[in-house]
Amino acid sequence: MNPEKPLSPRGKSSRFPLVPLAVVFYGVMGMVAVAWRLLVDGQGPFWASAAPDAVVPAAGLLLWHALLGLLVGGGLIVWSRLWIRSTRTGRVLAQRLAEILGPLSGAQVAVLALASGLGEEAFFRGALQPRVGLVLASLLFGMAHLVPRRELLPWAGFAALAGVLLGALFDYTGNLLAPIAAHVLINGVNLRWLSRASTLREREA
């Protein structure tokens, strides 16, 4: 047994230490975002405006922002499932992503969803979007998900579309709570679904 390949909860070895590497990667991304906004605007990336008279929303409004993010995230999940079920391109993309991801536990999915949601939103929306605008930040977000394989190209397109919606939430609410809620929900649900699909394929093999 290769000690560098830890066993998954089902007793099968993972292809690579996905979760630790992802946590480090997104952690660095988040720290870069915080340092960027602190150096440029004198504040962290959570708020869209660096104006000294910016009003901090009340707790009730922040709760609405979180719920709005969950609604948008849920809508994107439903749309993506319909696209996967109704098109060959979507089915092939889901199959390839499931193969790359492999089986994950619920805890691993939760860690990945939180790390990616916090890190990517802090960088692309919180730090980048105020500097370059919604459209360019969304395009760069899509390019960050670009994989040079034909069957995976639609993933970049989906990410760019999601980036527009997440960026619009950031502009509308003035903070990262809604886009983080949407992003974490999308990644959590979709990663769990892809992981289960990967597990079923391994059992059938």
Helices and strands as residue ranges (DSSP letters): H 18-41, H 59-86, H 88-101, H 106-120, I 121-128, H 129-132, H 134-144, G 150-152, H 153-173, H 177-204
